[in-house]
Amino acid sequence: MGRHPQKYGGIIGVLRPNHVNRATYDFKAAKPGIVATLNDAGKALADIGLIATLHQHTDTCVMTSEEVYAVMEAVDTRYVKFGPMSAQLAKAAPTRSK
């Protein structure tokens, strides 16, 4: 959060997952680390008054709707919210509705 977002009225800290090679990526193996990192980042952002949001993108470690649901069902939602890239969710089908 290099600049001071609160100074300019900002309240959201966007957490964009890192890029991965989707051909060899193992989401199930990576999920515990993703969840722990998001929880830690969310708590750190809350400490400075910001709301952390997961914002998935193409070819990142959280990309498909199934991965998004799996992560969001596992994180501490007091500290991590979902700020979707809606076009990516539509592109990265399959989807499931809740």
C-alpha positions, 0 to 999 in steps of 0.5 A, spaced: 500 500 500 505 504 498 501 511 498 497 512 504 490 511 501 486 513 507 489 520 506 486 520 500 479 517 502 481 510 500 478 504 504 480 498 500 486 494 500 486 490 493 490 483 494 491 480 487 494 473 487 500 472 483 501 469 476 502 461 476 503 456 470 496 453 470 499 447 466 503 445 472 499 448 478 496 444 484 491 449 487 489 444 492 497 443 495 497 451 494 491 453 498 493 452 505 498 457 504 494 462 500 489 462 505 494 463 511 497 469 507 490 472 505 488 472 513 495 475 515 495 480 509 487 482 511 489 482 519 495 487 517 490 491 513 485 492 518 490 494 523 491 500 519 484 501 517 483 498 510 479 492 508 482 487 504 479 484 498 481 478 494 481 480 486 483 474 482 485 475 475 487 470 469 493 465 470 493 467 477 493 462 483 486 463 485 482 464 478 476 459 477 470 460 481 471 454 484 478 456 487 475 463 489 469 459 493 474 454 496 479 460 498 473 465 500 470 459 504 476 458 508 479 465 509 477 469 515 471 473 512 472 478 518 479 480 515 478 478 507 472 480 503 471 479 495 473 484 490 471 480 484 474 481 477 467 479 474 469 478 467 474 473 469 469 469 473 465 469 467 471 467 462 474 462 467 468 457 467 466 452 470 462 456 475 457 454 480 452 458 483 450 459 491 
